[in-house]
Amino acid sequence: LPQSRKQHRAATRAAAAGAGAAAPGGEEGAAGSSPAGAGLAERVVAFQRAFWKFLRPHTIRGTVLGTSAVVARALLENPHAIDWGLMPRALRGLLALLCGNGYIVGINQIYDTDIDRVNKPFLPVAAGELSPTLAAVLCLGLSAGGLAIVATNFGRLITGLYALGLVLGTVYSVPPLRLKQFPLPAFLIIATVRGFLLNFGVYYATRAALGLPFAWSPSIVFITVFVTLFATVIAITKDLPDIEGDRQFKIETFATRLGVRNIAFLGAGLLLANYCGAVAAALLLPQAFRQAVMIPAHVLLAAALVYQTWKLDAAAYTKDAIARFYQFIWNLFYLEYCLLPII
């Protein structure tokens, strides 16, 4: 390799090794590429680590928790219809969702490699742990496998919604559209996939598997609206840690246009509105929600959000403080789904 290429790779590996603090929970810094003389076992372990990071563990947790909570809610609403013989089918559905999730975050890494070398050097494609070709093969396998599972188990409507999610994930990242360059389409895509498609799709599929006609329940209406707005917050705050690379590569986001502080306060304000809406829903619909759980839980979460926003402001929006704040937003997202079965 030319000397400049060697220096660039060395710099990328060094940045990846020190980037663990900026990675969302579960995404450690780069494990390092396997030496040329490494044995098969070492190469398999290195690939497993790279593949796990490629799947973005914090998004996997969101998908698993969201799916499990919506299914649990549907079962609690219809205990007479529970059939444990459907468990294998449910697990196939979860696997399909994880495949779709992996495809969407993976295709983004392929087309964001240069930006990720600045913003997220711990990611495996940017760090050189996975080649773009291998990453593309993995994405193809994930999308084809997930679509095949859904088409053979869940009917036309769910298959269509799943395909729509894959298409939205593609146009978000892939040229010539690459809608992530434009703030409004970018957050609409994330809100649609994380908010409506996941919650409606899983609830619809669960009721269909139980032999029940589809009907909205107050709790599912609540979580769909709540998570759609929450996903909007994730969509606008996810760019806070990435502002340096986005500016360098002329990616226009709300953070680059409005500034980190303004977007942090906007995101926190939207979430506070979400929590106020949850309290209002419990007060207005006492027959639909457990007020003793719904009200204090959301008041506490709102208070924690205010405290974390104050800490971010007091830290003067350093890169580490922004990364911690963004991880806290995801933790709130997980907690909301944990509450769903008991509200």
C-alpha positions as CSV (number, residue, x, y, z in Angstrom):
1,L,0.0,0.0,0.0
2,P,1.2,3.6,-0.5
3,Q,2.4,5.2,2.7
4,S,-0.5,7.6,2.9
5,R,-3.0,4.7,2.7
6,K,-1.1,2.9,5.5
7,Q,-1.2,6.1,7.6
8,H,-4.9,6.5,7.0
9,R,-5.7,3.0,8.1
10,A,-3.5,3.3,11.2
11,A,-5.3,6.6,12.1
12,T,-8.7,4.9,11.6
13,R,-7.8,2.0,13.8
14,A,-6.4,4.3,16.5
15,A,-9.6,6.4,16.4
16,A,-11.7,3.3,16.6
17,A,-9.8,2.0,19.6
18,G,-10.5,5.1,21.5
19,A,-14.1,5.6,20.5
20,G,-15.8,3.3,22.9
21,A,-17.0,6.2,25.1
22,A,-18.9,7.6,22.1
23,A,-20.6,4.4,21.2
24,P,-24.1,3.7,22.4
25,G,-24.4,1.0,25.1
26,G,-23.2,-2.4,24.0
27,E,-21.1,-1.2,21.1
28,E,-17.6,-1.4,22.3
29,G,-14.6,0.1,20.5
30,A,-13.1,-1.8,17.7
31,A,-11.8,-5.2,18.6
32,G,-9.2,-4.9,15.9
33,S,-8.8,-6.8,12.6
34,S,-7.6,-10.4,12.7
35,P,-3.9,-10.7,12.0
36,A,-3.1,-12.4,8.7
37,G,-1.7,-15.4,10.4
38,A,-4.6,-15.8,12.9
39,G,-6.2,-19.2,13.2
40,L,-9.7,-20.0,12.1
41,A,-11.1,-19.7,15.6
42,E,-9.7,-16.3,16.1
43,R,-11.1,-15.1,12.7
44,V,-14.5,-16.5,13.6
45,V,-14.5,-14.7,16.9
46,A,-13.4,-11.4,15.2
47,F,-16.1,-11.7,12.7
48,Q,-18.7,-12.4,15.4
49,R,-17.7,-9.2,17.2
50,A,-17.7,-7.2,14.0
51,F,-21.1,-8.5,13.0
52,W,-22.6,-7.7,16.4
53,K,-21.4,-4.1,16.1
54,F,-22.6,-4.0,12.5
55,L,-26.1,-4.8,13.8
56,R,-26.0,-1.8,16.2
57,P,-27.0,-3.4,19.6
58,H,-28.8,-0.4,21.0
59,T,-31.3,-0.7,18.1
60,I,-31.7,-4.4,18.6
61,R,-32.7,-3.8,22.2
62,G,-35.3,-1.3,21.0
63,T,-36.7,-3.8,18.5
64,V,-36.8,-6.8,21.0
65,L,-38.3,-4.7,23.8
66,G,-40.9,-3.1,21.5
67,T,-42.0,-6.4,20.0
68,S,-42.1,-8.2,23.3
69,A,-44.1,-5.4,25.0
70,V,-46.7,-5.2,22.2
71,V,-47.1,-8.9,22.1
72,A,-47.4,-9.1,25.9
73,R,-50.0,-6.4,25.8
74,A,-52.1,-8.2,23.2
75,L,-51.9,-11.4,25.2
76,L,-52.9,-9.7,28.5
77,E,-55.9,-8.2,26.7
78,N,-57.0,-11.6,25.4
79,P,-55.9,-14.3,27.9
80,H,-58.5,-16.7,26.7
81,A,-57.0,-16.8,23.2
82,I,-53.4,-17.6,24.3
83,D,-52.0,-20.6,22.5
84,W,-48.4,-21.4,23.4
85,G,-48.1,-23.5,20.3
86,L,-47.7,-20.2,18.5
87,M,-44.4,-19.5,20.2
88,P,-42.2,-20.8,17.3
89,R,-44.1,-18.5,14.9
90,A,-43.7,-15.5,17.3
91,L,-39.9,-16.2,17.4
92,R,-39.8,-16.3,13.6
93,G,-41.5,-13.0,13.6
94,L,-39.0,-11.5,16.0
95,L,-36.1,-12.9,13.9
96,A,-37.6,-11.3,10.8
97,L,-37.8,-7.9,12.6
98,L,-34.2,-8.2,13.7
99,C,-33.2,-9.0,10.1
100,G,-35.0,-5.9,8.9
101,N,-33.4,-3.9,11.6
102,G,-29.9,-5.2,10.7
103,Y,-30.5,-4.4,7.0
104,I,-31.5,-0.8,7.7
105,V,-28.6,0.0,10.0
106,G,-26.2,-2.0,7.8
107,I,-27.0,-0.3,4.5
108,N,-26.5,3.0,6.3
109,Q,-23.0,2.0,7.3
110,I,-22.0,1.0,3.8
111,Y,-22.9,4.4,2.4
112,D,-21.7,6.4,5.4
113,T,-18.2,4.9,5.7
114,D,-16.3,8.2,5.1
115,I,-18.6,10.0,7.6
116,D,-18.4,7.2,10.1
117,R,-14.6,7.4,10.1
118,V,-15.0,10.8,11.7
119,N,-18.2,10.3,13.7
120,K,-18.3,6.6,14.6
121,P,-14.8,5.1,13.9
122,F,-15.8,2.1,16.1
123,L,-18.2,0.8,13.5
124,P,-16.9,-2.2,11.7
125,V,-17.0,-1.0,8.1
126,A,-15.4,2.3,9.0
127,A,-12.8,0.5,11.1
128,G,-11.9,-1.9,8.3
129,E,-13.2,-5.0,10.3
130,L,-15.8,-5.7,7.6
131,S,-15.2,-4.9,3.9
132,P,-18.0,-3.0,2.1
133,T,-18.5,-6.0,-0.2
134,L,-19.0,-8.4,2.8
135,A,-21.3,-5.8,4.4
136,A,-23.4,-5.7,1.3
137,V,-23.6,-9.5,1.2
138,L,-24.8,-9.4,4.8
139,C,-27.4,-6.8,4.1
140,L,-28.7,-8.7,1.1
141,G,-29.0,-11.9,3.2
142,L,-30.7,-10.1,6.1
143,S,-33.3,-8.4,3.9
144,A,-34.0,-11.5,1.8
145,G,-34.2,-13.8,4.9
146,G,-36.5,-11.4,6.8
147,L,-38.8,-10.9,3.8
148,A,-39.0,-14.7,3.2
149,I,-39.9,-15.3,6.9
150,V,-42.6,-12.7,6.8
151,A,-44.1,-13.8,3.5
152,T,-44.3,-17.5,4.6
153,N,-45.8,-16.8,8.0
154,F,-47.8,-13.5,8.2
155,G,-49.9,-12.8,5.2
156,R,-50.0,-10.1,2.6
157,L,-50.6,-7.0,4.7
158,I,-47.7,-7.6,7.1
159,T,-45.5,-8.6,4.2
160,G,-46.3,-5.3,2.5
161,L,-45.6,-3.3,5.6
162,Y,-42.3,-5.1,6.1
163,A,-41.3,-4.5,2.5
164,L,-42.3,-0.8,2.9
165,G,-40.0,-0.6,6.0
166,L,-37.1,-2.0,3.9
167,V,-37.8,0.5,1.1
168,L,-37.8,3.4,3.5
169,G,-34.6,2.2,5.1
170,T,-33.0,2.0,1.6
171,V,-34.1,5.4,0.4
172,Y,-32.9,6.9,3.7
173,S,-29.3,5.8,3.0
174,V,-28.8,5.0,-0.6
175,P,-28.1,7.4,-3.5
176,P,-29.6,9.0,-5.5
177,L,-32.3,9.8,-3.1
178,R,-30.4,9.4,0.2
179,L,-33.1,11.2,2.1
180,K,-31.0,11.4,5.3
181,Q,-29.4,14.5,3.7
182,F,-32.7,16.3,4.3
183,P,-33.9,16.8,7.9
184,L,-37.6,16.6,7.3
185,P,-37.8,13.4,5.2
186,A,-35.1,11.8,7.5
187,F,-37.1,12.2,10.7
188,L,-40.4,11.2,9.0
189,I,-38.8,7.9,7.9
190,I,-37.5,7.1,11.3
191,A,-40.7,8.0,13.0
192,T,-42.7,5.9,10.5
193,V,-40.6,2.8,10.9
194,R,-40.0,2.9,14.6
195,G,-43.4,4.4,15.5
196,F,-46.2,3.2,13.3
197,L,-44.9,0.3,11.3
198,L,-43.5,-1.6,14.3
199,N,-46.3,-1.1,16.8
200,F,-49.2,-1.5,14.3
201,G,-47.6,-4.4,12.5
202,V,-46.7,-6.4,15.6
203,Y,-50.1,-5.9,17.2
204,Y,-52.0,-6.7,14.0
205,A,-49.9,-9.9,13.4
206,T,-50.4,-11.0,17.0
207,R,-54.2,-10.6,16.9
208,A,-54.3,-12.4,13.6
209,A,-52.3,-15.3,15.0
210,L,-54.7,-15.5,17.9
211,G,-57.6,-15.7,15.5
212,L,-58.9,-12.3,16.5
213,P,-60.0,-9.5,14.2
214,F,-58.0,-6.3,14.3
215,A,-59.2,-3.6,16.7
216,W,-57.2,-0.8,18.3
217,S,-57.0,-0.8,22.1
218,P,-56.3,2.3,24.1
219,S,-52.9,1.1,25.2
220,I,-51.8,0.3,21.7
221,V,-53.1,3.7,20.4
222,F,-51.2,5.3,23.2
223,I,-47.9,3.5,22.6
224,T,-48.1,4.0,18.8
225,V,-48.6,7.8,19.2
226,F,-46.1,8.0,22.0
227,V,-43.3,6.1,20.2
228,T,-43.9,7.9,16.9
229,L,-43.2,11.2,18.7
230,F,-40.4,9.6,20.6
231,A,-38.9,8.3,17.4
232,T,-39.0,11.9,16.0
233,V,-36.9,12.9,19.0
234,I,-34.5,10.1,18.3
235,A,-34.3,11.2,14.7
236,I,-33.4,14.8,15.5
237,T,-31.1,14.0,18.5
238,K,-29.2,11.2,16.8
239,D,-27.2,13.7,14.8
240,L,-26.0,15.6,17.9
241,P,-22.9,13.4,18.4
242,D,-22.2,13.4,14.6
243,I,-22.2,17.1,13.9
244,E,-18.5,17.3,13.2
245,G,-18.6,14.7,10.4
246,D,-21.9,15.9,9.1
247,R,-20.5,19.4,8.6
248,Q,-17.4,18.1,7.0
249,F,-19.3,16.1,4.5
250,K,-22.1,18.7,4.0
251,I,-24.9,16.5,5.5
252,E,-27.6,18.9,6.5
253,T,-29.3,18.0,9.7
254,F,-31.3,19.9,12.3
255,A,-28.2,19.9,14.5
256,T,-26.0,21.5,11.8
257,R,-28.7,24.0,10.9
258,L,-29.9,25.0,14.4
259,G,-27.1,24.1,16.7
260,V,-26.5,21.4,19.3
261,R,-28.0,23.3,22.2
262,N,-31.2,24.2,20.4
263,I,-31.8,20.7,19.2
264,A,-31.1,19.2,22.6
265,F,-33.7,21.5,24.1
266,L,-36.1,20.9,21.3
267,G,-35.8,17.1,21.8
268,A,-36.2,17.4,25.5
269,G,-39.2,19.7,25.1
270,L,-40.9,17.2,22.7
271,L,-40.3,14.4,25.2
272,L,-41.7,16.4,28.0
273,A,-44.8,17.0,25.9
274,N,-45.0,13.3,25.4
275,Y,-44.9,12.7,29.2
276,C,-47.5,15.3,29.8
277,G,-49.7,13.6,27.2
278,A,-49.3,10.3,29.0
279,V,-50.4,11.8,32.3
280,A,-53.3,13.5,30.6
281,A,-54.4,10.2,29.0
282,A,-54.4,8.5,32.4
283,L,-56.5,11.3,33.9
284,L,-59.0,11.5,31.0
285,L,-59.3,7.7,30.5
286,P,-59.1,6.1,34.0
287,Q,-61.1,3.1,32.7
288,A,-58.3,2.4,30.1
289,F,-55.1,3.0,32.1
290,R,-53.8,2.2,35.6
291,Q,-53.4,5.7,37.0
292,A,-51.4,4.5,40.0
293,V,-48.7,3.3,37.5
294,M,-49.1,5.6,34.5
295,I,-49.0,9.0,36.3
296,P,-46.1,8.6,38.8
297,A,-43.9,6.6,36.3
298,H,-44.2,9.3,33.6
299,V,-43.7,12.1,36.2
300,L,-40.5,10.4,37.3
301,L,-39.2,9.9,33.8
302,A,-39.9,13.5,33.0
303,A,-38.0,14.7,36.0
304,A,-35.1,12.5,35.0
305,L,-35.1,14.0,31.6
306,V,-35.1,17.6,33.0
307,Y,-32.1,16.6,35.2
308,Q,-30.1,15.0,32.3
309,T,-30.8,18.0,30.0
310,W,-29.5,20.3,32.8
311,K,-26.4,18.2,33.1
312,L,-25.8,18.4,29.4
313,D,-26.1,22.1,29.4
314,A,-23.8,22.4,32.5
315,A,-21.2,20.3,30.7
316,A,-21.2,22.8,27.8
317,Y,-22.2,20.2,25.2
318,T,-18.9,18.3,25.1
319,K,-18.8,15.3,22.8
320,D,-18.8,12.9,25.8
321,A,-21.7,14.7,27.4
322,I,-23.7,14.6,24.2
323,A,-23.0,10.9,23.8
324,R,-24.3,10.2,27.3
325,F,-27.4,12.3,26.7
326,Y,-28.2,10.5,23.5
327,Q,-27.8,7.1,25.3
328,F,-30.1,8.4,28.1
329,I,-32.7,9.1,25.4
330,W,-32.5,5.5,24.2
331,N,-32.8,4.3,27.9
332,L,-36.1,6.3,28.2
333,F,-37.2,4.6,25.0
334,Y,-36.6,1.2,26.4
335,L,-38.3,2.1,29.7
336,E,-41.5,3.1,27.9
337,Y,-41.9,-0.3,26.4
338,C,-41.1,-1.9,29.8
339,L,-44.1,0.0,31.2
340,L,-46.5,-0.9,28.4
341,P,-47.7,-4.3,29.8
342,I,-48.5,-2.8,33.2
343,I,-50.2,0.5,32.3
